[in-house]
Structures are given as C-alpha cells and as structure tokens.
C-alpha cells in the first residue's frame, strides 16, 4: 500500500506517527520519504474550521471516488505479473 500525506511541519507529531502505525499495522517495514512542498497551499494561513472543512472535503472525495480499484497484495502481484508477461 502506498499513501501520500501532505501536512504542515507543525502537524508532524507523535499522534501523526501513531496514525501511520495504525494505517500500516500489517506491515513489518515502512519506507518514509520527506520532501519540501510549497506548492500545495499549506503555507496559507487558515483557521482550524477551514482546515477541518478542507479535510472533510478530501475525505468525501475519496469516499465517492468510483474510479478507485481495491485489491489485496496477492491480487496486485498477480495483476502486475500478467502485465509484465505481455
């Protein structure tokens, strides 16, 4: 599984790390890459209400995304091998 988080550096705390551990609870090892992103509007000052509204909007768009495909790791491996053998 791969996930991208875009957060303010002030939001990087132990709660965030615990959330990652819960999200990837079945994984024995994780790879974490950190880069500086100034292009996502994160430097814009926003109120807590605006921030929570933005997160809620993102969550709703994920929930309603009909183009998303979900599969297990084994299904993904089988699918990938099939593409490679073509």
PyMOL Python script that loads the backbone (N, CA, C, O; Angstrom):
from pymol import cmd

cmd.read_pdbstr("""\
ATOM      1  N   UNK A   1       0.844  -1.165   0.000  1.00  0.00           N
ATOM      2  CA  UNK A   1       0.000   0.000   0.000  1.00  0.00           C
ATOM      3  C   UNK A   1       0.893   1.232   0.000  1.00  0.00           C
ATOM      4  O   UNK A   1       1.946   1.249   0.637  1.00  0.00           O
ATOM      5  N   UNK A   2       0.469   2.245  -0.710  1.00  0.00           N
ATOM      6  CA  UNK A   2       1.211   3.495  -0.761  1.00  0.00           C
ATOM      7  C   UNK A   2       0.260   4.639  -0.471  1.00  0.00           C
ATOM      8  O   UNK A   2      -0.842   4.692  -1.018  1.00  0.00           O
ATOM      9  N   UNK A   3       0.680   5.548   0.380  1.00  0.00           N
ATOM     10  CA  UNK A   3      -0.132   6.695   0.760  1.00  0.00           C
ATOM     11  C   UNK A   3       0.736   7.930   0.786  1.00  0.00           C
ATOM     12  O   UNK A   3       1.893   7.876   1.204  1.00  0.00           O
ATOM     13  N   UNK A   4       0.185   9.039   0.344  1.00  0.00           N
ATOM     14  CA  UNK A   4       0.884  10.313   0.395  1.00  0.00           C
ATOM     15  C   UNK A   4       0.168  11.219   1.379  1.00  0.00           C
ATOM     16  O   UNK A   4      -1.047  11.402   1.295  1.00  0.00           O
ATOM     17  N   UNK A   5       0.914  11.780   2.301  1.00  0.00           N
ATOM     18  CA  UNK A   5       0.392  12.741   3.261  1.00  0.00           C
ATOM     19  C   UNK A   5       1.018  14.090   2.947  1.00  0.00           C
ATOM     20  O   UNK A   5       2.232  14.182   2.767  1.00  0.00           O
ATOM     21  N   UNK A   6       0.217  15.117   2.882  1.00  0.00           N
ATOM     22  CA  UNK A   6       0.724  16.469   2.723  1.00  0.00           C
ATOM     23  C   UNK A   6       0.265  17.230   3.958  1.00  0.00           C
ATOM     24  O   UNK A   6      -0.923  17.503   4.130  1.00  0.00           O
ATOM     25  N   UNK A   7       1.220  17.567   4.811  1.00  0.00           N
ATOM     26  CA  UNK A   7       0.883  18.210   6.079  1.00  0.00           C
ATOM     27  C   UNK A   7       1.841  19.361   6.352  1.00  0.00           C
ATOM     28  O   UNK A   7       2.910  19.463   5.751  1.00  0.00           O
ATOM     29  N   UNK A   8       1.434  20.215   7.265  1.00  0.00           N
ATOM     30  CA  UNK A   8       2.323  21.277   7.728  1.00  0.00           C
ATOM     31  C   UNK A   8       3.330  20.660   8.696  1.00  0.00           C
ATOM     32  O   UNK A   8       3.009  19.707   9.406  1.00  0.00           O
ATOM     33  N   UNK A   9       4.528  21.195   8.724  1.00  0.00           N
ATOM     34  CA  UNK A   9       5.547  20.613   9.602  1.00  0.00           C
ATOM     35  C   UNK A   9       5.130  20.692  11.060  1.00  0.00           C
ATOM     36  O   UNK A   9       5.551  19.859  11.862  1.00  0.00           O
ATOM     37  N   UNK A  10       4.313  21.674  11.421  1.00  0.00           N
ATOM     38  CA  UNK A  10       3.829  21.793  12.790  1.00  0.00           C
ATOM     39  C   UNK A  10       2.877  20.644  13.159  1.00  0.00           C
ATOM     40  O   UNK A  10       2.697  20.339  14.338  1.00  0.00           O
ATOM     41  N   UNK A  11       2.280  20.019  12.159  1.00  0.00           N
ATOM     42  CA  UNK A  11       1.349  18.914  12.401  1.00  0.00           C
ATOM     43  C   UNK A  11       2.067  17.566  12.533  1.00  0.00           C
ATOM     44  O   UNK A  11       1.448  16.561  12.881  1.00  0.00           O
ATOM     45  N   UNK A  12       3.339  17.552  12.262  1.00  0.00           N
ATOM     46  CA  UNK A  12       4.129  16.329  12.370  1.00  0.00           C
ATOM     47  C   UNK A  12       4.451  16.103  13.846  1.00  0.00           C
ATOM     48  O   UNK A  12       5.352  16.729  14.405  1.00  0.00           O
ATOM     49  N   UNK A  13       3.691  15.191  14.465  1.00  0.00           N
ATOM     50  CA  UNK A  13       3.863  14.928  15.888  1.00  0.00           C
ATOM     51  C   UNK A  13       3.659  13.439  16.161  1.00  0.00           C
ATOM     52  O   UNK A  13       3.477  12.655  15.230  1.00  0.00           O
ATOM     53  N   UNK A  14       3.689  13.059  17.410  1.00  0.00           N
ATOM     54  CA  UNK A  14       3.537  11.650  17.767  1.00  0.00           C
ATOM     55  C   UNK A  14       2.166  11.107  17.377  1.00  0.00           C
ATOM     56  O   UNK A  14       2.055   9.935  17.016  1.00  0.00           O
ATOM     57  N   UNK A  15       1.120  11.931  17.440  1.00  0.00           N
ATOM     58  CA  UNK A  15      -0.215  11.478  17.023  1.00  0.00           C
ATOM     59  C   UNK A  15      -0.222  11.091  15.547  1.00  0.00           C
ATOM     60  O   UNK A  15      -0.837  10.097  15.160  1.00  0.00           O
ATOM     61  N   UNK A  16       0.466  11.885  14.728  1.00  0.00           N
ATOM     62  CA  UNK A  16       0.559  11.579  13.303  1.00  0.00           C
ATOM     63  C   UNK A  16       1.288  10.251  13.088  1.00  0.00           C
ATOM     64  O   UNK A  16       0.854   9.419  12.291  1.00  0.00           O
ATOM     65  N   UNK A  17       2.391  10.064  13.801  1.00  0.00           N
ATOM     66  CA  UNK A  17       3.140   8.812  13.672  1.00  0.00           C
ATOM     67  C   UNK A  17       2.309   7.612  14.133  1.00  0.00           C
ATOM     68  O   UNK A  17       2.361   6.546  13.518  1.00  0.00           O
ATOM     69  N   UNK A  18       1.548   7.784  15.208  1.00  0.00           N
ATOM     70  CA  UNK A  18       0.678   6.699  15.678  1.00  0.00           C
ATOM     71  C   UNK A  18      -0.384   6.381  14.628  1.00  0.00           C
ATOM     72  O   UNK A  18      -0.733   5.216  14.436  1.00  0.00           O
ATOM     73  N   UNK A  19      -0.896   7.399  13.951  1.00  0.00           N
ATOM     74  CA  UNK A  19      -1.880   7.183  12.884  1.00  0.00           C
ATOM     75  C   UNK A  19      -1.281   6.364  11.751  1.00  0.00           C
ATOM     76  O   UNK A  19      -1.937   5.477  11.205  1.00  0.00           O
ATOM     77  N   UNK A  20      -0.038   6.660  11.398  1.00  0.00           N
ATOM     78  CA  UNK A  20       0.636   5.899  10.345  1.00  0.00           C
ATOM     79  C   UNK A  20       0.812   4.447  10.778  1.00  0.00           C
ATOM     80  O   UNK A  20       0.591   3.531   9.987  1.00  0.00           O
ATOM     81  N   UNK A  21       1.209   4.236  12.034  1.00  0.00           N
ATOM     82  CA  UNK A  21       1.392   2.876  12.545  1.00  0.00           C
ATOM     83  C   UNK A  21       0.081   2.093  12.487  1.00  0.00           C
ATOM     84  O   UNK A  21       0.086   0.907  12.156  1.00  0.00           O
ATOM     85  N   UNK A  22      -1.036   2.740  12.805  1.00  0.00           N
ATOM     86  CA  UNK A  22      -2.337   2.071  12.743  1.00  0.00           C
ATOM     87  C   UNK A  22      -2.724   1.767  11.302  1.00  0.00           C
ATOM     88  O   UNK A  22      -3.247   0.693  11.006  1.00  0.00           O
ATOM     89  N   UNK A  23      -2.463   2.721  10.405  1.00  0.00           N
ATOM     90  CA  UNK A  23      -2.814   2.535   8.994  1.00  0.00           C
ATOM     91  C   UNK A  23      -2.056   1.372   8.370  1.00  0.00           C
ATOM     92  O   UNK A  23      -2.600   0.646   7.537  1.00  0.00           O
ATOM     93  N   UNK A  24      -0.803   1.195   8.770  1.00  0.00           N
ATOM     94  CA  UNK A  24       0.057   0.159   8.207  1.00  0.00           C
ATOM     95  C   UNK A  24       0.331  -0.946   9.234  1.00  0.00           C
ATOM     96  O   UNK A  24       1.437  -1.484   9.285  1.00  0.00           O
ATOM     97  N   UNK A  25      -0.664  -1.280  10.042  1.00  0.00           N
ATOM     98  CA  UNK A  25      -0.451  -2.225  11.136  1.00  0.00           C
ATOM     99  C   UNK A  25      -0.024  -3.613  10.669  1.00  0.00           C
ATOM    100  O   UNK A  25       0.584  -4.353  11.442  1.00  0.00           O
ATOM    101  N   UNK A  26      -0.321  -3.981   9.446  1.00  0.00           N
ATOM    102  CA  UNK A  26       0.066  -5.295   8.937  1.00  0.00           C
ATOM    103  C   UNK A  26       1.473  -5.304   8.347  1.00  0.00           C
ATOM    104  O   UNK A  26       1.998  -6.369   8.021  1.00  0.00           O
ATOM    105  N   UNK A  27       2.083  -4.139   8.209  1.00  0.00           N
ATOM    106  CA  UNK A  27       3.406  -4.038   7.580  1.00  0.00           C
ATOM    107  C   UNK A  27       4.506  -4.158   8.621  1.00  0.00           C
ATOM    108  O   UNK A  27       4.403  -3.607   9.717  1.00  0.00           O
ATOM    109  N   UNK A  28       5.550  -4.876   8.272  1.00  0.00           N
ATOM    110  CA  UNK A  28       6.694  -5.012   9.172  1.00  0.00           C
ATOM    111  C   UNK A  28       7.698  -3.896   8.973  1.00  0.00           C
ATOM    112  O   UNK A  28       8.434  -3.547   9.897  1.00  0.00           O
ATOM    113  N   UNK A  29       7.735  -3.333   7.773  1.00  0.00           N
ATOM    114  CA  UNK A  29       8.719  -2.306   7.458  1.00  0.00           C
ATOM    115  C   UNK A  29       8.053  -1.241   6.585  1.00  0.00           C
ATOM    116  O   UNK A  29       7.230  -1.553   5.724  1.00  0.00           O
ATOM    117  N   UNK A  30       8.420   0.013   6.821  1.00  0.00           N
ATOM    118  CA  UNK A  30       7.882   1.124   6.040  1.00  0.00           C
ATOM    119  C   UNK A  30       9.031   1.914   5.427  1.00  0.00           C
ATOM    120  O   UNK A  30      10.131   1.959   5.977  1.00  0.00           O
ATOM    121  N   UNK A  31       8.767   2.525   4.302  1.00  0.00           N
ATOM    122  CA  UNK A  31       9.718   3.451   3.690  1.00  0.00           C
ATOM    123  C   UNK A  31       9.087   4.827   3.754  1.00  0.00           C
ATOM    124  O   UNK A  31       7.973   5.028   3.270  1.00  0.00           O
ATOM    125  N   UNK A  32       9.793   5.774   4.348  1.00  0.00           N
ATOM    126  CA  UNK A  32       9.265   7.125   4.505  1.00  0.00           C
ATOM    127  C   UNK A  32      10.166   8.087   3.744  1.00  0.00           C
ATOM    128  O   UNK A  32      11.375   8.134   3.971  1.00  0.00           O
ATOM    129  N   UNK A  33       9.568   8.851   2.841  1.00  0.00           N
ATOM    130  CA  UNK A  33      10.291   9.862   2.074  1.00  0.00           C
ATOM    131  C   UNK A  33       9.692  11.218   2.415  1.00  0.00           C
ATOM    132  O   UNK A  33       8.473  11.384   2.378  1.00  0.00           O
ATOM    133  N   UNK A  34      10.529  12.177   2.743  1.00  0.00           N
ATOM    134  CA  UNK A  34      10.051  13.507   3.108  1.00  0.00           C
ATOM    135  C   UNK A  34      10.618  14.509   2.117  1.00  0.00           C
ATOM    136  O   UNK A  34      11.817  14.510   1.836  1.00  0.00           O
ATOM    137  N   UNK A  35       9.750  15.359   1.590  1.00  0.00           N
ATOM    138  CA  UNK A  35      10.215  16.404   0.677  1.00  0.00           C
ATOM    139  C   UNK A  35       9.519  17.720   1.038  1.00  0.00           C
ATOM    140  O   UNK A  35       8.463  17.735   1.671  1.00  0.00           O
ATOM    141  N   UNK A  36      10.125  18.788   0.627  1.00  0.00           N
ATOM    142  CA  UNK A  36       9.601  20.116   0.878  1.00  0.00           C
ATOM    143  C   UNK A  36       8.615  20.470  -0.228  1.00  0.00           C
ATOM    144  O   UNK A  36       8.990  20.519  -1.399  1.00  0.00           O
ATOM    145  N   UNK A  37       7.379  20.712   0.126  1.00  0.00           N
ATOM    146  CA  UNK A  37       6.346  21.054  -0.845  1.00  0.00           C
ATOM    147  C   UNK A  37       5.753  22.403  -0.503  1.00  0.00           C
ATOM    148  O   UNK A  37       5.042  22.542   0.492  1.00  0.00           O
ATOM    149  N   UNK A  38       6.039  23.380  -1.310  1.00  0.00           N
ATOM    150  CA  UNK A  38       5.484  24.713  -1.099  1.00  0.00           C
ATOM    151  C   UNK A  38       4.308  24.981  -2.028  1.00  0.00           C
ATOM    152  O   UNK A  38       3.671  26.029  -1.918  1.00  0.00           O
ATOM    153  N   UNK A  39       4.005  24.065  -2.938  1.00  0.00           N
ATOM    154  CA  UNK A  39       3.011  24.323  -3.976  1.00  0.00           C
ATOM    155  C   UNK A  39       1.592  23.886  -3.627  1.00  0.00           C
ATOM    156  O   UNK A  39       0.705  23.991  -4.473  1.00  0.00           O
ATOM    157  N   UNK A  40       1.352  23.413  -2.442  1.00  0.00           N
ATOM    158  CA  UNK A  40       0.044  22.874  -2.120  1.00  0.00           C
ATOM    159  C   UNK A  40      -0.801  23.815  -1.277  1.00  0.00           C
ATOM    160  O   UNK A  40      -1.837  23.401  -0.758  1.00  0.00           O
ATOM    161  N   UNK A  41      -0.400  25.037  -1.131  1.00  0.00           N
ATOM    162  CA  UNK A  41      -1.172  25.998  -0.363  1.00  0.00           C
ATOM    163  C   UNK A  41      -1.090  25.796   1.138  1.00  0.00           C
ATOM    164  O   UNK A  41      -1.890  26.361   1.885  1.00  0.00           O
ATOM    165  N   UNK A  42      -0.140  25.003   1.585  1.00  0.00           N
ATOM    166  CA  UNK A  42      -0.040  24.730   3.012  1.00  0.00           C
ATOM    167  C   UNK A  42       0.521  25.913   3.791  1.00  0.00           C
ATOM    168  O   UNK A  42       0.365  25.987   5.010  1.00  0.00           O
ATOM    169  N   UNK A  43       1.168  26.833   3.094  1.00  0.00           N
ATOM    170  CA  UNK A  43       1.691  27.995   3.794  1.00  0.00           C
ATOM    171  C   UNK A  43       0.615  29.050   4.003  1.00  0.00           C
ATOM    172  O   UNK A  43       0.822  30.018   4.735  1.00  0.00           O
ATOM    173  N   UNK A  44      -0.534  28.863   3.361  1.00  0.00           N
ATOM    174  CA  UNK A  44      -1.663  29.783   3.535  1.00  0.00           C
ATOM    175  C   UNK A  44      -2.190  29.662   4.963  1.00  0.00           C
ATOM    176  O   UNK A  44      -2.377  28.561   5.480  1.00  0.00           O
ATOM    177  N   UNK A  45      -2.421  30.797   5.581  1.00  0.00           N
ATOM    178  CA  UNK A  45      -2.976  30.790   6.931  1.00  0.00           C
ATOM    179  C   UNK A  45      -4.457  30.437   6.843  1.00  0.00           C
ATOM    180  O   UNK A  45      -5.203  31.037   6.068  1.00  0.00           O
ATOM    181  N   UNK A  46      -4.868  29.473   7.633  1.00  0.00           N
ATOM    182  CA  UNK A  46      -6.276  29.088   7.668  1.00  0.00           C
ATOM    183  C   UNK A  46      -6.681  28.813   9.110  1.00  0.00           C
ATOM    184  O   UNK A  46      -5.864  28.427   9.946  1.00  0.00           O
ATOM    185  N   UNK A  47      -7.947  29.021   9.368  1.00  0.00           N
ATOM    186  CA  UNK A  47      -8.444  28.762  10.713  1.00  0.00           C
ATOM    187  C   UNK A  47      -8.596  27.263  10.908  1.00  0.00           C
ATOM    188  O   UNK A  47      -8.558  26.492   9.949  1.00  0.00           O
ATOM    189  N   UNK A  48      -8.765  26.863  12.146  1.00  0.00           N
ATOM    190  CA  UNK A  48      -8.975  25.439  12.422  1.00  0.00           C
ATOM    191  C   UNK A  48     -10.232  24.955  11.707  1.00  0.00           C
ATOM    192  O   UNK A  48     -10.257  23.837  11.192  1.00  0.00           O
ATOM    193  N   UNK A  49     -11.280  25.786  11.668  1.00  0.00           N
ATOM    194  CA  UNK A  49     -12.527  25.420  10.990  1.00  0.00           C
ATOM    195  C   UNK A  49     -12.279  25.207   9.494  1.00  0.00           C
ATOM    196  O   UNK A  49     -12.761  24.229   8.923  1.00  0.00           O
ATOM    197  N   UNK A  50     -11.533  26.112   8.856  1.00  0.00           N
ATOM    198  CA  UNK A  50     -11.223  25.965   7.436  1.00  0.00           C
ATOM    199  C   UNK A  50     -10.406  24.701   7.181  1.00  0.00           C
ATOM    200  O   UNK A  50     -10.624  23.994   6.197  1.00  0.00           O
ATOM    201  N   UNK A  51      -9.469  24.431   8.077  1.00  0.00           N
ATOM    202  CA  UNK A  51      -8.630  23.242   7.960  1.00  0.00           C
ATOM    203  C   UNK A  51      -9.482  21.975   8.040  1.00  0.00           C
ATOM    204  O   UNK A  51      -9.336  21.073   7.215  1.00  0.00           O
ATOM    205  N   UNK A  52     -10.366  21.908   9.030  1.00  0.00           N
ATOM    206  CA  UNK A  52     -11.218  20.732   9.189  1.00  0.00           C
ATOM    207  C   UNK A  52     -12.184  20.583   8.020  1.00  0.00           C
ATOM    208  O   UNK A  52     -12.468  19.463   7.594  1.00  0.00           O
ATOM    209  N   UNK A  53     -12.694  21.698   7.495  1.00  0.00           N
ATOM    210  CA  UNK A  53     -13.569  21.647   6.317  1.00  0.00           C
ATOM    211  C   UNK A  53     -12.814  21.102   5.110  1.00  0.00           C
ATOM    212  O   UNK A  53     -13.358  20.329   4.321  1.00  0.00           O
ATOM    213  N   UNK A  54     -11.545  21.517   4.973  1.00  0.00           N
ATOM    214  CA  UNK A  54     -10.724  21.014   3.860  1.00  0.00           C
ATOM    215  C   UNK A  54     -10.503  19.513   3.985  1.00  0.00           C
ATOM    216  O   UNK A  54     -10.601  18.785   2.997  1.00  0.00           O
ATOM    217  N   UNK A  55     -10.205  19.047   5.199  1.00  0.00           N
ATOM    218  CA  UNK A  55     -10.015  17.612   5.410  1.00  0.00           C
ATOM    219  C   UNK A  55     -11.298  16.831   5.140  1.00  0.00           C
ATOM    220  O   UNK A  55     -11.260  15.752   4.549  1.00  0.00           O
ATOM    221  N   UNK A  56     -12.434  17.380   5.575  1.00  0.00           N
ATOM    222  CA  UNK A  56     -13.715  16.703   5.338  1.00  0.00           C
ATOM    223  C   UNK A  56     -14.016  16.611   3.848  1.00  0.00           C
ATOM    224  O   UNK A  56     -14.505  15.585   3.374  1.00  0.00           O
ATOM    225  N   UNK A  57     -13.726  17.674   3.112  1.00  0.00           N
ATOM    226  CA  UNK A  57     -13.940  17.670   1.655  1.00  0.00           C
ATOM    227  C   UNK A  57     -13.080  16.601   0.993  1.00  0.00           C
ATOM    228  O   UNK A  57     -13.549  15.886   0.107  1.00  0.00           O
ATOM    229  N   UNK A  58     -11.826  16.488   1.418  1.00  0.00           N
ATOM    230  CA  UNK A  58     -10.933  15.472   0.862  1.00  0.00           C
ATOM    231  C   UNK A  58     -11.456  14.072   1.172  1.00  0.00           C
ATOM    232  O   UNK A  58     -11.476  13.207   0.297  1.00  0.00           O
ATOM    233  N   UNK A  59     -11.879  13.849   2.418  1.00  0.00           N
ATOM    234  CA  UNK A  59     -12.389  12.537   2.815  1.00  0.00           C
ATOM    235  C   UNK A  59     -13.616  12.170   2.000  1.00  0.00           C
ATOM    236  O   UNK A  59     -13.753  11.020   1.582  1.00  0.00           O
ATOM    237  N   UNK A  60     -14.511  13.119   1.766  1.00  0.00           N
ATOM    238  CA  UNK A  60     -15.717  12.848   0.962  1.00  0.00           C
ATOM    239  C   UNK A  60     -15.349  12.512  -0.476  1.00  0.00           C
ATOM    240  O   UNK A  60     -15.956  11.630  -1.085  1.00  0.00           O
ATOM    241  N   UNK A  61     -14.350  13.217  -1.026  1.00  0.00           N
ATOM    242  CA  UNK A  61     -13.976  12.934  -2.411  1.00  0.00           C
ATOM    243  C   UNK A  61     -13.360  11.545  -2.532  1.00  0.00           C
ATOM    244  O   UNK A  61     -13.521  10.879  -3.555  1.00  0.00           O
ATOM    245  N   UNK A  62     -12.656  11.110  -1.494  1.00  0.00           N
ATOM    246  CA  UNK A  62     -12.100   9.750  -1.504  1.00  0.00           C
ATOM    247  C   UNK A  62     -13.220   8.725  -1.413  1.00  0.00           C
ATOM    248  O   UNK A  62     -13.213   7.728  -2.135  1.00  0.00           O
ATOM    249  N   UNK A  63     -14.190   8.967  -0.523  1.00  0.00           N
ATOM    250  CA  UNK A  63     -15.305   8.039  -0.337  1.00  0.00           C
ATOM    251  C   UNK A  63     -16.164   7.901  -1.585  1.00  0.00           C
ATOM    252  O   UNK A  63     -16.716   6.828  -1.831  1.00  0.00           O
ATOM    253  N   UNK A  64     -16.292   8.965  -2.384  1.00  0.00           N
ATOM    254  CA  UNK A  64     -17.172   8.929  -3.553  1.00  0.00           C
ATOM    255  C   UNK A  64     -16.435   8.640  -4.852  1.00  0.00           C
ATOM    256  O   UNK A  64     -17.050   8.625  -5.917  1.00  0.00           O
ATOM    257  N   UNK A  65     -15.146   8.412  -4.783  1.00  0.00           N
ATOM    258  CA  UNK A  65     -14.359   8.158  -5.986  1.00  0.00           C
ATOM    259  C   UNK A  65     -14.695   6.784  -6.545  1.00  0.00           C
ATOM    260  O   UNK A  65     -14.335   5.763  -5.960  1.00  0.00           O
ATOM    261  N   UNK A  66     -15.383   6.763  -7.672  1.00  0.00           N
ATOM    262  CA  UNK A  66     -15.792   5.494  -8.275  1.00  0.00           C
ATOM    263  C   UNK A  66     -14.713   4.895  -9.171  1.00  0.00           C
ATOM    264  O   UNK A  66     -14.861   3.767  -9.640  1.00  0.00           O
ATOM    265  N   UNK A  67     -13.649   5.619  -9.411  1.00  0.00           N
ATOM    266  CA  UNK A  67     -12.574   5.110 -10.269  1.00  0.00           C
ATOM    267  C   UNK A  67     -11.492   4.411  -9.466  1.00  0.00           C
ATOM    268  O   UNK A  67     -10.466   4.017 -10.020  1.00  0.00           O
ATOM    269  N   UNK A  68     -11.706   4.255  -8.186  1.00  0.00           N
ATOM    270  CA  UNK A  68     -10.721   3.614  -7.322  1.00  0.00           C
ATOM    271  C   UNK A  68     -10.842   2.096  -7.452  1.00  0.00           C
ATOM    272  O   UNK A  68     -11.944   1.555  -7.546  1.00  0.00           O
ATOM    273  N   UNK A  69      -9.715   1.431  -7.455  1.00  0.00           N
ATOM    274  CA  UNK A  69      -9.675  -0.026  -7.518  1.00  0.00           C
ATOM    275  C   UNK A  69      -9.025  -0.525  -6.239  1.00  0.00           C
ATOM    276  O   UNK A  69      -7.958  -0.047  -5.855  1.00  0.00           O
ATOM    277  N   UNK A  70      -9.655  -1.469  -5.587  1.00  0.00           N
ATOM    278  CA  UNK A  70      -9.084  -2.046  -4.376  1.00  0.00           C
ATOM    279  C   UNK A  70      -8.762  -3.508  -4.626  1.00  0.00           C
ATOM    280  O   UNK A  70      -9.561  -4.238  -5.212  1.00  0.00           O
ATOM    281  N   UNK A  71      -7.585  -3.933  -4.177  1.00  0.00           N
ATOM    282  CA  UNK A  71      -7.197  -5.331  -4.324  1.00  0.00           C
ATOM    283  C   UNK A  71      -6.191  -5.679  -3.242  1.00  0.00           C
ATOM    284  O   UNK A  71      -5.530  -4.805  -2.680  1.00  0.00           O
ATOM    285  N   UNK A  72      -6.090  -6.947  -2.965  1.00  0.00           N
ATOM    286  CA  UNK A  72      -5.120  -7.404  -1.975  1.00  0.00           C
ATOM    287  C   UNK A  72      -3.732  -7.377  -2.596  1.00  0.00           C
ATOM    288  O   UNK A  72      -3.587  -7.213  -3.808  1.00  0.00           O
ATOM    289  N   UNK A  73      -2.722  -7.536  -1.767  1.00  0.00           N
ATOM    290  CA  UNK A  73      -1.347  -7.563  -2.260  1.00  0.00           C
ATOM    291  C   UNK A  73      -1.141  -8.732  -3.226  1.00  0.00           C
ATOM    292  O   UNK A  73      -0.455  -8.581  -4.237  1.00  0.00           O
ATOM    293  N   UNK A  74      -1.725  -9.892  -2.925  1.00  0.00           N
ATOM    294  CA  UNK A  74      -1.602 -11.053  -3.819  1.00  0.00           C
ATOM    295  C   UNK A  74      -2.279 -10.795  -5.158  1.00  0.00           C
ATOM    296  O   UNK A  74      -1.744 -11.158  -6.206  1.00  0.00           O
ATOM    297  N   UNK A  75      -3.448 -10.174  -5.129  1.00  0.00           N
ATOM    298  CA  UNK A  75      -4.148  -9.842  -6.378  1.00  0.00           C
ATOM    299  C   UNK A  75      -3.332  -8.850  -7.201  1.00  0.00           C
ATOM    300  O   UNK A  75      -3.263  -8.957  -8.426  1.00  0.00           O
ATOM    301  N   UNK A  76      -2.711  -7.879  -6.517  1.00  0.00           N
ATOM    302  CA  UNK A  76      -1.884  -6.908  -7.216  1.00  0.00           C
ATOM    303  C   UNK A  76      -0.668  -7.576  -7.852  1.00  0.00           C
ATOM    304  O   UNK A  76      -0.309  -7.262  -8.987  1.00  0.00           O
ATOM    305  N   UNK A  77      -0.030  -8.502  -7.119  1.00  0.00           N
ATOM    306  CA  UNK A  77       1.126  -9.222  -7.655  1.00  0.00           C
ATOM    307  C   UNK A  77       0.742 -10.008  -8.901  1.00  0.00           C
ATOM    308  O   UNK A  77       1.458  -9.984  -9.902  1.00  0.00           O
ATOM    309  N   UNK A  78      -0.387 -10.704  -8.837  1.00  0.00           N
ATOM    310  CA  UNK A  78      -0.866 -11.482  -9.984  1.00  0.00           C
ATOM    311  C   UNK A  78      -1.150 -10.568 -11.170  1.00  0.00           C
ATOM    312  O   UNK A  78      -0.769 -10.868 -12.302  1.00  0.00           O
ATOM    313  N   UNK A  79      -1.821  -9.452 -10.902  1.00  0.00           N
ATOM    314  CA  UNK A  79      -2.128  -8.480 -11.951  1.00  0.00           C
ATOM    315  C   UNK A  79      -0.852  -7.919 -12.573  1.00  0.00           C
ATOM    316  O   UNK A  79      -0.754  -7.813 -13.796  1.00  0.00           O
ATOM    317  N   UNK A  80       0.122  -7.562 -11.741  1.00  0.00           N
ATOM    318  CA  UNK A  80       1.386  -6.997 -12.224  1.00  0.00           C
ATOM    319  C   UNK A  80       2.157  -7.985 -13.072  1.00  0.00           C
ATOM    320  O   UNK A  80       2.685  -7.634 -14.127  1.00  0.00           O
ATOM    321  N   UNK A  81       2.219  -9.231 -12.605  1.00  0.00           N
ATOM    322  CA  UNK A  81       2.924 -10.270 -13.366  1.00  0.00           C
ATOM    323  C   UNK A  81       2.258 -10.491 -14.719  1.00  0.00           C
ATOM    324  O   UNK A  81       2.933 -10.731 -15.720  1.00  0.00           O
ATOM    325  N   UNK A  82       0.937 -10.408 -14.745  1.00  0.00           N
ATOM    326  CA  UNK A  82       0.226 -10.537 -16.003  1.00  0.00           C
ATOM    327  C   UNK A  82       0.579  -9.424 -16.977  1.00  0.00           C
ATOM    328  O   UNK A  82       0.719  -9.675 -18.174  1.00  0.00           O
ATOM    329  N   UNK A  83       0.724  -8.213 -16.491  1.00  0.00           N
ATOM    330  CA  UNK A  83       1.108  -7.091 -17.340  1.00  0.00           C
ATOM    331  C   UNK A  83       2.544  -7.243 -17.835  1.00  0.00           C
ATOM    332  O   UNK A  83       2.847  -6.914 -18.982  1.00  0.00           O
ATOM    333  N   UNK A  84       3.418  -7.736 -16.978  1.00  0.00           N
ATOM    334  CA  UNK A  84       4.816  -7.902 -17.354  1.00  0.00           C
ATOM    335  C   UNK A  84       5.018  -8.991 -18.388  1.00  0.00           C
ATOM    336  O   UNK A  84       5.956  -8.926 -19.183  1.00  0.00           O
ATOM    337  N   UNK A  85       4.155  -9.983 -18.389  1.00  0.00           N
ATOM    338  CA  UNK A  85       4.311 -11.110 -19.321  1.00  0.00           C
ATOM    339  C   UNK A  85       3.761 -10.803 -20.706  1.00  0.00           C
ATOM    340  O   UNK A  85       3.931 -11.606 -21.623  1.00  0.00           O
ATOM    341  N   UNK A  86       3.107  -9.661 -20.878  1.00  0.00           N
ATOM    342  CA  UNK A  86       2.544  -9.307 -22.202  1.00  0.00           C
ATOM    343  C   UNK A  86       3.608  -8.796 -23.123  1.00  0.00           C
ATOM    344  O   UNK A  86       3.319  -8.453 -24.269  1.00  0.00           O
TER     345      UNK A  86
END
""", "prot")
cmd.dss("prot")
cmd.show_as("cartoon", "prot")
cmd.util.cbc("prot")
cmd.orient("prot")
